[in-house]
């Protein structure tokens, strides 16, 4: 039976998942609202720290209290070990196929959950069906969400795609420049970002503050676009 060596197979298993380390989603919620544990539409500093703590734990794959290159290697090793069901240090075609099917099954499960959640959000009267008004309201919200996602994709393109973009984000938190983000550095970066949005210093981020932060980001993107256009003129 054809075998794939450890080095190549580890790379194959990593394709498509390198940028997941900093993905900010929880229970179907994405972006800042993923931290809103009690679903009241307001994000507290405590909620933000709790959510960030979960993210740090996921990224700290080897559990040494820091996020660095070793964690990426540990993640690759974990994915390889999960696919190498007979533990012989190599992946057969059958094992590769089984790993791919398992990933597809998980993706399908996530899609089904998202669809159920969308139905629940749109069905505002709770009758189990969608009226024309409910559909129209949903379309308007999706259009707004698409616009926001386009802005975020633009930010990711400027910071680098996939794992490279994620690591650049982590490097900003690396205060001492040792190419490793400690828990203290990570927490400090989280608090700094929270404080930037919490403009009134209340310890909470309201919908109004989130909108103001998005507007400020859009303005910054526009100015950067103007500068690039002026340089090219």
N, C-alpha and C positions, 0 to 999 in steps of 0.2 A: 504494500500500500504506500502511495506517495506521501512523503513527509515534508514538513516545512521546518527549517531550523529555528532555534529559539530567537535569534536576533531578528530575522525577517518577520516572523509571526508576531513578535511583540509590537513591531511597527504597524503591521496590518491591523492589529486589534485596537491600536490607538487612533486610527484614522476616523475622523468625524467626532471624536469625543474630547479632543485636546482643550477646547475652549469651555468645557463645562464647569471648570473649577470655580469660576466666579459667577455662574448663572444664579440670578437672584429670583428664585421662585419657590413658593411653598403652598401646598394644598391648592394648586391651580392658580394662585395669585402671583403676579409678576411685578417686577419693579419695586419701588419703595413700599407699596401696600402689602408685599409679602410679609412684612414685619408686623402688620396689624393683627395681632393674635386674637383680640376680642371683637374684631370686625365692626368697630364703632366709627371707622373713617378717620380716626385720629391716631397718629403714631407717636408713642411716648419714647423717651430715651431708653427706658427699661426694656420696652419691646424691641427697640432697635438693637440693643446690646445682646438680648437673648437670641435674636435671630442671627446676629453676627457671630455669636458663639457657636451656633450650630454650623454655620458656614466654615468657620475656622477648623472645627473638628473634622469636617468632611475633607477639607483641603490638606490637613496635617495627617497624611496617610500613614506615616510611620510612627505617629504619636510622640514625637520628640519635643513638642512644644514650639516648633518653628515651621514656617512654610518656605521651602527652597527646592532646589533641583532634586534632592533625594526623594522628596515626596512624589514628584512626577515619575521617577524611576519606580518607586514603590507601587504607584497606581498601575503602571504598565505590568509590573510583576503580578499584581493581584488579578488583573484581567486575564493575563496569560494562564495563571494557575487555575482560574475558574473554568477556562476553556479546555485546559489539559486534563480531561476527566480521568485518564488512566495514570497520570502523574509520571510519565516517562520523559518529561522535559522537551517533548516535541508535539506538534499539532498535526494530526492526520486530516485528510480532507473531510472525513466524517465529523471530527471534532470542530473543525472550522464551520461546517454547515450547521451543526447543532448550535454553536455559539451565535451564528447569524440569525437562526430561527428564534432563539431565545430573545435576542435584541428586538426582533420584529414583533414578537408577542408582547413585550413590555411596551413598545411604542403604541401598539394597537390598544392596549389596556389604558394607556394615558390618554389616547384620543377619545376613547369611549367616556372616560371620566370628564374630560373637558367638554364633550358634547352634552353630557348630562348637566354639567354646571351651567353651560350657556343657556340650556333650556330653562333651568331654574331661574336664572337671572332675567331672561326675557319674559317669562310667564308671570308678569307682575300681579295678575289677579288670582294666580294659583289654581286655575281650572284645568291644567294639564294640556292646554292647547294655546296656540298663538293667534291673536287677532291681528288685523292689518295695522292697527295703531302700535301694537307691541313690536311687530316686525320693523315698522318704520323707525321706532325709537332705537331698536337694536342696530339697525343699519347706520344711524347717525353716530351711535357710540363706537361702532366698528371703524367708521371713517376717521373719527377722532383718534382712536387707538392706532390705526395705520399711520397716521401722520406722526404720532409720537414715536412709533417704532422706526420710521424712516429717519427721524432725527437721531435716534440712538444708534442706528446702523452707521450713520455718518460719523458719529463720534468714534465708533469701533474701527471704522476704516482709517480714521486719522490716527488712532492709537495702535493699529495693527490688528489683523484678523486672528480668530481662533486663540490657541494657546499663547501666541506671542502677545496679543493684546491683553490677555489676562495677566501675563507675567509683567507687562509694563505697568498695569494698574497696581500690582503688588510692589513693584520697585518704588512707586511713589510713597508707599508706606514704610519703605526700608530707610529709616531715619539715619542709621549709622553707616549705611553703604556697604554692609558686609554680605550682600546678596542673599540674605536670609531675613524673613519677617518674623519677629518674635510675637508672642501673644500681646505683650505690652505695646509694641509698635502697631499691631493690627488694631487693637482697641483704641489707641490714640487717633489713628486715621479715621476710624468709624465715628468717634466723638467729634472730630474736626469737621467731617462731612455733615453730621447731624446739625452742629452749631451753625454751619453756613446756611442751611435751609431754615432753621428755627430763628427767624429774624427778630422775633420779639423776646427771645431768651426765656420762654415759658417752660421749656422742657418738653414741649409737645410740638408736633408738626401737623398743622391743620391743612384742609383741602386748599384753602386760600394760599398758604405758604408754599404748598407743592406747585400750585399753578404759577405763582410768582417765580419760583425756581425754574420751572420749564420755560417761562417767558424770557428770563434772563439768559438761559442757555441758548434759546433760539436767537436772541439778539447777538450773543457772542459769535454764534455760527455765521450770522449774516455779516458781521464785521470782518470775520476771517475771510469770508468769500469775497468781500469787497477788496481786501488787501491783496488777495491772490489775483483778482482781476486787474488791479492797478499795476501789479508787478509784471503781468503779462502784456499790458498795453504798450 
